[in-house]
Amino acid sequence: DAGITQSPRYKITETGRQVTLMCHQTWSHSYMFWYRQDLGHGLRLIYYSAAADITDKGEVPDGYVVSRSKTENFPLTLESATRSQTSVYFCASSLRDSTYEQYFGPGTRLTVT
Amino acid sequence: TQLLEQSPQFLSIQEGENLTVYCNSSSVFSSLQWYRQEPGEGPVLLVTVVTGGEVKKLKRLTFQFGDARKDSSLHITAAQPGDTGLYLCAGAWDTGRRALTFGSGTRLQVQP
């Protein structure tokens, strides 16, 4: 049972480059989420998706793009990376039920130089 | 944007001591969860509470949901070094959005 996986686990890139972080889940959960975690800010929602081809902005969406062509995948793209996007990124998934419980991947540590 | 306050931010205690972490909002939660996160890993769900006054126990951890569903607490009895980690509360409100709002977390260090 693979659950939810993220790749890469670590990434170093330069300012201005495009970067894509991958997220894959094997549970067929309807909802998927992208968060960033920074010291002093906790977990902040970037984008989320209710189903394939349905996405919505979260608290901090600027500079990020998402897509969801298949239920199991939810890639996050930084179109032109900036130093302020250095962070740890977490993907999560959730069932379409009333509990709102979310299950997280292991994270991707991204450094923008 | 719904706000969720978590306290304390840091806690360093000796093995065997008890502790309580608090999570508060000015709005009524539809659902509240507690997660634990270890370094280099994603948060792991500990418990979900949905009913006002609800109490749930997970070994030495006791979770309580306020009667008015605006606050919650996590109490650890006889803390052990293995309890060390970042504890996060996360709330959902009946706004039609599925997303959670997370507290800033309580970093717990239990010294042997």
HADDOCK unambig.tbl for C-alpha pairs under 7 A between the chains (distance, minus, plus):
assign (segid A and resid 41 and name CA) (segid B and resid 104 and name CA) 6.18 0.50 0.50
assign (segid A and resid 42 and name CA) (segid B and resid 102 and name CA) 6.96 0.50 0.50
assign (segid A and resid 42 and name CA) (segid B and resid 103 and name CA) 6.70 0.50 0.50
assign (segid A and resid 42 and name CA) (segid B and resid 104 and name CA) 4.47 0.50 0.50
assign (segid A and resid 42 and name CA) (segid B and resid 105 and name CA) 6.69 0.50 0.50
assign (segid A and resid 43 and name CA) (segid B and resid 102 and name CA) 6.07 0.50 0.50
assign (segid A and resid 90 and name CA) (segid B and resid 42 and name CA) 6.88 0.50 0.50
assign (segid A and resid 99 and name CA) (segid B and resid 31 and name CA) 6.29 0.50 0.50
assign (segid A and resid 100 and name CA) (segid B and resid 98 and name CA) 6.54 0.50 0.50
assign (segid A and resid 103 and name CA) (segid B and resid 44 and name CA) 6.95 0.50 0.50
assign (segid A and resid 104 and name CA) (segid B and resid 42 and name CA) 5.53 0.50 0.50
assign (segid A and resid 104 and name CA) (segid B and resid 43 and name CA) 6.09 0.50 0.50
assign (segid A and resid 104 and name CA) (segid B and resid 44 and name CA) 6.89 0.50 0.50
assign (segid A and resid 105 and name CA) (segid B and resid 42 and name CA) 5.68 0.50 0.50
assign (segid A and resid 106 and name CA) (segid B and resid 41 and name CA) 4.87 0.50 0.50
assign (segid A and resid 106 and name CA) (segid B and resid 42 and name CA) 4.63 0.50 0.50
assign (segid A and resid 107 and name CA) (segid B and resid 41 and name CA) 6.55 0.50 0.50
assign (segid A and resid 107 and name CA) (segid B and resid 42 and name CA) 6.00 0.50 0.50
